């Protein structure tokens, strides 16, 4: 029996997979979007090489990982009857990490988040009917709370169906939570809602740069259109992944929903800019909240015109509503379960931003060793099919 994990080639999903491989003994059923076995293996190598070396990956592919080559949005993931039956028959629990984070594309969010989650829930339903399902863990987002301002939001008060949403990502993730709750009402469920996931508190290296680009853009400005006392809820990816794995593996978590966030311990813009300025040996920026509307207009203009700052401005335009809402998400539940709070962003922000700039916002991936033949397709992996890999 195995844990079925979606999004293993994505940011959070790769961290979750690495922790499961390193600290637990469970087999993993991984859905990976690829045409061939070797393509799937290479995608996993790119996703996991931040966490483990090649011999460890080889060993895991031989002994603990079953790769199902399929697409999250296809009926039954596009697997043939035998493959899908094996996936149902060997899945004892589910961790659903995969998602489209494209906040500008309603089409992408509808297809990946809604249709994909429906397929995962149907797989879980069939596993539950066949032999029972130990747990369904769903990685959602604090963005399901919708438009907010100057608040501390608790888990049970997050979803208000009459409240507007900032973007298609938030809207579809809210419906995903509702869908899973309705379709898997008798299955033990855990919903994880990360806040802004940015960097790893243990290392400077990262493979996810979208939000980092936006922060580097802001860090280079002498004047910021924010209030220095506004808080921004940032959590490192290692805390998110460790929390997901710990509670998924726990027999009886205390709650169904957890904010994976910095909560009331979230730092202010003033604290973060001070830490960055001290680390870089530069002057702190000025804060001028009255410029917010003009700043938003400039960012929109830059994002729509080709140039040096167009990509960073496009990303900042998407994230700007989440930077000015001065809203944090109570994390007392997860802190009690984990016995510790996440590391503050100020402790690791400068190495992260420096690594990102020095490597031009790309990770220096190592290719599959030319001296190593493609992984042998043995009996345990013979029914492996196509895969997913959007994502998170």
C-alpha positions as CSV (number, residue, x, y, z in Angstrom):
1,X,0.0,0.0,0.0
2,X,1.1,3.5,-0.7
3,X,0.5,7.2,-0.3
4,X,-0.9,8.8,-3.5
5,X,0.8,12.2,-3.9
6,X,-0.1,14.7,-6.5
7,X,2.2,17.6,-7.4
8,X,5.4,15.8,-6.7
9,X,7.2,17.7,-9.4
10,X,6.0,21.0,-8.0
11,X,7.4,23.2,-5.2
12,X,5.6,22.1,-2.1
13,X,4.9,18.6,-3.4
14,X,8.6,18.0,-4.0
15,X,9.4,19.0,-0.4
16,X,6.6,16.7,0.8
17,X,7.9,13.8,-1.3
18,X,11.5,14.3,0.0
19,X,10.4,14.3,3.6
20,X,8.4,11.1,3.1
21,X,11.3,9.4,1.4
22,X,13.8,10.6,4.1
23,X,11.9,10.2,7.3
24,X,9.2,7.5,6.6
25,X,9.0,4.1,5.0
26,X,5.8,4.4,3.0
27,X,5.7,3.6,-0.7
28,X,4.7,6.5,-2.9
29,X,2.3,6.5,-5.8
30,X,3.3,9.6,-7.8
31,X,1.2,11.0,-10.7
32,X,3.6,12.6,-13.2
33,X,2.8,14.1,-16.6
34,X,5.1,12.5,-19.1
35,X,5.0,10.6,-22.3
36,X,7.7,8.0,-21.4
37,X,9.1,6.5,-18.3
38,X,12.4,8.2,-18.7
39,X,10.8,11.6,-19.2
40,X,8.9,11.0,-15.9
41,X,12.1,10.0,-14.1
42,X,13.9,13.1,-15.4
43,X,11.1,15.4,-14.2
44,X,11.3,13.8,-10.7
45,X,15.1,14.2,-10.7
46,X,14.7,17.9,-11.5
47,X,12.1,18.3,-8.8
48,X,13.9,16.3,-6.1
49,X,17.6,17.1,-6.7
50,X,17.3,20.0,-4.3
51,X,16.7,17.5,-1.6
52,X,18.5,14.3,-2.4
53,X,21.4,13.0,-4.5
54,X,21.0,10.8,-7.6
55,X,21.8,7.4,-6.1
56,X,19.1,8.0,-3.4
57,X,16.6,8.8,-6.2
58,X,17.6,5.7,-8.1
59,X,17.1,3.6,-5.1
60,X,13.7,5.1,-4.4
61,X,12.6,4.5,-8.0
62,X,13.6,0.9,-7.7
63,X,12.1,0.2,-4.3
64,X,9.6,2.7,-3.1
65,X,8.2,4.9,-5.9
66,X,5.5,3.8,-8.4
67,X,5.2,6.4,-11.1
68,X,1.8,6.7,-12.9
69,X,2.2,8.7,-16.1
70,X,-1.1,10.6,-16.4
71,X,-2.7,14.0,-16.4
72,X,-4.6,15.4,-13.5
73,X,-7.4,16.7,-15.6
74,X,-8.1,13.7,-17.7
75,X,-10.9,11.2,-16.7
76,X,-9.2,8.6,-14.4
77,X,-6.0,10.6,-15.1
78,X,-5.8,9.1,-18.7
79,X,-4.7,5.8,-17.3
80,X,-5.9,2.5,-18.8
81,X,-8.2,0.3,-16.8
82,X,-5.4,-1.9,-15.4
83,X,-3.2,1.0,-14.4
84,X,-6.1,2.8,-12.7
85,X,-7.2,-0.3,-10.9
86,X,-3.7,-0.8,-9.6
87,X,-3.6,2.9,-8.4
88,X,-6.9,2.4,-6.6
89,X,-5.9,-0.9,-5.1
90,X,-2.6,0.3,-3.7
91,X,-3.6,3.7,-2.4
92,X,-4.1,3.8,1.4
93,X,-4.1,7.6,1.7
94,X,-3.9,10.7,-0.4
95,X,-1.9,14.0,-0.2
96,X,-3.3,16.3,-2.9
97,X,-0.7,19.1,-3.5
98,X,-1.1,19.7,-7.2
99,X,-2.7,23.0,-8.3
100,X,-2.6,25.7,-10.9
101,X,-1.2,28.9,-9.3
102,X,-2.0,30.9,-12.4
103,X,-4.0,33.7,-10.7
104,X,-4.6,35.4,-14.0
105,X,-6.1,32.4,-15.9
106,X,-9.6,31.3,-15.0
107,X,-9.4,28.6,-17.5
108,X,-6.2,27.1,-16.0
109,X,-7.7,27.3,-12.5
110,X,-11.0,25.7,-13.5
111,X,-9.3,22.9,-15.3
112,X,-6.5,22.0,-12.9
113,X,-8.0,23.0,-9.6
114,X,-11.6,22.0,-10.0
115,X,-11.5,19.2,-12.6
116,X,-8.2,17.9,-11.2
117,X,-9.5,17.9,-7.6
118,X,-12.6,16.1,-8.7
119,X,-10.6,13.3,-10.3
120,X,-8.5,13.0,-7.1
121,X,-11.6,12.9,-5.0
122,X,-13.1,10.2,-7.2
123,X,-9.9,8.2,-6.9
124,X,-10.1,8.5,-3.1
125,X,-13.8,7.6,-3.2
126,X,-13.0,4.4,-5.1
127,X,-10.1,3.5,-2.8
128,X,-12.4,4.1,0.2
129,X,-15.1,1.8,-1.2
130,X,-12.5,-0.9,-2.2
131,X,-10.6,-1.2,1.0
132,X,-10.9,2.0,3.1
133,X,-8.8,5.2,3.0
134,X,-6.7,6.2,6.0
135,X,-6.7,9.9,5.3
136,X,-7.2,12.5,2.6
137,X,-4.9,15.5,3.0
138,X,-5.6,18.6,0.8
139,X,-3.3,21.5,0.4
140,X,-5.4,24.6,-0.1
141,X,-4.6,28.3,0.6
142,X,-5.4,31.1,3.0
143,X,-6.6,32.9,-0.1
144,X,-10.0,31.1,0.3
145,X,-10.7,33.8,2.9
146,X,-11.4,36.2,0.1
147,X,-11.0,40.0,0.3
148,X,-9.9,41.1,3.7
149,X,-8.4,44.1,5.4
150,X,-6.6,44.5,8.8
151,X,-7.7,41.2,10.2
152,X,-6.5,38.1,12.1
153,X,-8.5,35.3,10.5
154,X,-9.1,31.9,12.2
155,X,-9.5,28.6,10.3
156,X,-13.3,28.3,11.0
157,X,-14.0,31.9,10.1
158,X,-12.1,31.9,6.8
159,X,-14.8,30.9,4.2
160,X,-17.6,33.4,3.7
161,X,-19.5,32.6,0.5
162,X,-20.8,36.2,0.3
163,X,-17.3,37.7,0.3
164,X,-15.5,38.6,-2.9
165,X,-12.4,36.7,-4.0
166,X,-9.3,38.3,-5.3
167,X,-8.7,36.0,-8.3
168,X,-9.7,32.7,-9.9
169,X,-7.1,30.8,-7.9
170,X,-8.7,31.8,-4.6
171,X,-12.2,31.2,-5.9
172,X,-11.5,27.7,-7.3
173,X,-9.5,26.6,-4.2
174,X,-12.5,27.5,-2.0
175,X,-14.7,25.3,-4.2
176,X,-12.2,22.5,-4.0
177,X,-12.4,22.4,-0.2
178,X,-16.2,22.3,-0.5
179,X,-16.1,19.5,-3.1
180,X,-13.8,17.3,-1.0
181,X,-15.8,17.8,2.1
182,X,-19.0,16.8,0.3
183,X,-17.7,13.9,-1.7
184,X,-15.5,12.4,1.1
185,X,-17.7,13.1,4.1
186,X,-16.9,9.9,5.9
187,X,-13.1,9.9,5.1
188,X,-10.7,11.4,7.7
189,X,-9.7,14.7,6.1
190,X,-7.1,17.3,6.8
191,X,-7.1,20.7,5.0
192,X,-3.9,22.7,5.0
193,X,-4.0,26.4,4.1
194,X,-0.5,27.9,3.5
195,X,-0.1,31.6,3.5
196,X,2.6,33.2,1.3
197,X,5.1,30.4,0.9
198,X,8.5,31.9,0.2
199,X,11.9,30.3,0.5
200,X,13.3,27.6,2.8
201,X,14.5,28.6,6.2
202,X,17.3,26.0,6.1
203,X,19.0,27.0,2.8
204,X,19.2,29.9,0.3
205,X,18.6,27.7,-2.7
206,X,15.1,27.6,-4.2
207,X,13.4,26.3,-7.4
208,X,10.4,28.7,-7.2
209,X,11.0,32.3,-8.2
210,X,7.7,34.0,-9.0
211,X,7.1,35.6,-5.6
212,X,10.9,36.1,-5.1
213,X,10.9,38.2,-8.3
214,X,8.2,40.4,-6.9
215,X,10.1,40.9,-3.7
216,X,13.4,41.6,-5.4
217,X,11.6,44.3,-7.5
218,X,10.2,45.9,-4.3
219,X,13.6,45.6,-2.5
220,X,15.2,47.8,-5.1
221,X,12.8,50.7,-4.7
222,X,13.8,53.7,-2.5
223,X,10.1,54.4,-1.7
224,X,7.4,51.8,-0.9
225,X,3.7,52.5,-1.2
226,X,2.9,50.6,2.0
227,X,2.4,51.3,5.7
228,X,5.6,50.2,7.6
229,X,3.4,48.8,10.4
230,X,1.3,46.5,8.0
231,X,2.0,42.8,8.5
232,X,2.7,40.3,5.8
233,X,2.1,36.6,6.5
234,X,5.0,34.7,5.0
235,X,5.9,31.0,5.8
236,X,8.9,29.0,4.7
237,X,8.3,25.9,2.5
238,X,10.1,23.6,4.9
239,X,7.6,24.4,7.7
240,X,4.7,23.9,5.3
241,X,5.9,20.5,4.0
242,X,6.9,19.2,7.5
243,X,3.5,20.2,8.8
244,X,1.7,18.4,6.0
245,X,3.7,15.2,6.4
246,X,3.5,15.2,10.2
247,X,-0.3,15.6,10.4
248,X,-1.0,13.3,7.4
249,X,1.0,10.6,9.2
250,X,-0.6,11.3,12.6
251,X,-3.4,9.0,13.6
252,X,-5.7,11.6,15.1
253,X,-4.9,15.3,14.3
254,X,-6.8,17.6,16.7
255,X,-8.5,19.6,13.9
256,X,-9.7,19.3,10.3
257,X,-8.3,22.6,9.0
258,X,-4.9,24.2,9.7
259,X,-3.4,27.5,8.7
260,X,0.2,27.0,7.8
261,X,1.2,30.6,8.4
262,X,3.1,32.9,10.6
263,X,-0.1,34.1,12.3
264,X,0.2,37.0,14.8
265,X,4.0,36.5,14.7
266,X,4.0,37.8,11.1
267,X,6.5,40.6,10.6
268,X,5.8,44.1,9.4
269,X,7.1,45.7,6.2
270,X,9.3,47.8,8.4
271,X,10.9,44.8,10.1
272,X,11.6,43.1,6.8
273,X,13.0,46.1,5.1
274,X,15.2,46.8,8.1
275,X,16.6,43.3,8.1
276,X,17.3,43.4,4.3
277,X,18.9,46.8,4.6
278,X,21.2,45.7,7.4
279,X,22.2,42.5,5.6
280,X,22.9,44.3,2.3
281,X,24.6,47.3,4.0
282,X,22.1,49.7,2.4
283,X,19.7,52.4,3.5
284,X,16.2,51.5,4.5
285,X,13.4,52.6,2.0
286,X,10.9,55.2,2.9
287,X,7.2,54.3,3.3
288,X,4.6,56.4,1.6
289,X,1.2,54.6,1.7
290,X,-0.5,57.5,-0.2
291,X,1.3,56.4,-3.3
292,X,-0.5,53.0,-3.4
293,X,-2.9,53.9,-6.2
294,X,-0.2,55.6,-8.4
295,X,2.1,52.7,-7.7
296,X,-0.5,50.2,-8.8
297,X,-1.0,52.2,-12.1
298,X,2.7,52.2,-12.7
299,X,3.0,48.4,-12.1
300,X,0.1,47.8,-14.5
301,X,1.8,49.9,-17.2
302,X,5.2,48.2,-16.7
303,X,3.5,44.8,-16.8
304,X,1.9,45.6,-20.2
305,X,5.0,46.9,-21.9
306,X,8.1,44.9,-22.9
307,X,11.2,45.9,-21.0
308,X,13.5,45.0,-18.2
309,X,10.8,45.1,-15.4
310,X,7.8,43.7,-17.3
311,X,8.0,40.2,-15.9
312,X,8.6,41.3,-12.3
313,X,5.8,43.9,-12.7
314,X,3.4,41.3,-14.0
315,X,4.0,39.1,-11.0
316,X,3.8,42.0,-8.6
317,X,0.5,43.1,-10.2
318,X,-0.9,39.6,-9.3
319,X,0.4,39.5,-5.8
320,X,-0.2,43.2,-4.9
321,X,-3.7,42.6,-3.3
322,X,-2.1,40.1,-0.9
323,X,0.6,42.6,0.1
324,X,-1.6,45.5,1.1
325,X,-4.4,43.7,2.9
326,X,-2.6,43.7,6.3
327,X,-4.3,40.4,7.1
328,X,-2.7,37.4,8.9
329,X,-4.0,33.9,9.6
330,X,-4.0,32.5,13.1
331,X,-1.6,29.6,13.3
332,X,-2.1,28.5,16.9
333,X,-3.4,25.1,15.8
334,X,-0.4,24.1,13.8
335,X,2.0,25.6,16.4
336,X,0.4,23.4,19.0
337,X,0.7,20.3,16.8
338,X,4.2,20.9,15.7
339,X,5.5,22.3,19.0
340,X,7.2,25.2,17.2
341,X,6.4,28.3,15.1
342,X,7.9,28.8,11.6
343,X,11.1,30.8,11.3
344,X,10.5,34.5,10.6
345,X,11.2,35.6,7.0
346,X,13.7,38.2,8.2
347,X,16.0,35.3,9.3
348,X,16.5,33.9,5.9
349,X,15.2,36.5,3.4
350,X,18.6,38.0,2.4
351,X,20.3,34.7,1.4
352,X,17.2,33.8,-0.6
353,X,17.1,37.1,-2.5
354,X,20.8,37.0,-3.1
355,X,20.7,33.4,-4.5
356,X,17.9,34.3,-6.8
357,X,19.6,37.4,-8.2
358,X,23.0,35.7,-8.5
359,X,21.4,32.8,-10.5
360,X,19.1,35.0,-12.6
361,X,16.0,33.5,-11.1
362,X,16.7,30.0,-12.2
363,X,17.9,26.9,-10.4
364,X,21.1,25.3,-11.7
365,X,19.5,21.9,-12.4
366,X,21.8,18.9,-13.0
367,X,20.9,16.7,-15.9
368,X,20.2,12.9,-15.7
369,X,23.7,11.3,-15.7
370,X,24.6,10.3,-19.2
371,X,26.4,7.2,-17.8
372,X,23.2,5.9,-16.2
373,X,20.8,3.9,-18.3
374,X,17.0,4.6,-18.0
375,X,15.5,3.1,-14.9
376,X,14.4,-0.5,-15.5
377,X,10.6,-1.0,-15.7
378,X,10.2,-3.9,-13.3
379,X,7.1,-5.7,-12.3
380,X,6.2,-3.2,-9.6
381,X,6.2,-0.4,-12.2
382,X,5.0,-2.2,-15.2
383,X,1.6,-0.8,-15.1
384,X,2.7,2.8,-14.8
385,X,1.0,5.2,-17.2
386,X,1.4,9.0,-18.1
387,X,1.6,12.0,-15.5
388,X,0.7,15.3,-14.0
389,X,3.1,18.1,-12.9
390,X,1.6,21.5,-12.8
391,X,2.5,23.0,-10.0
392,X,2.7,23.9,-6.6
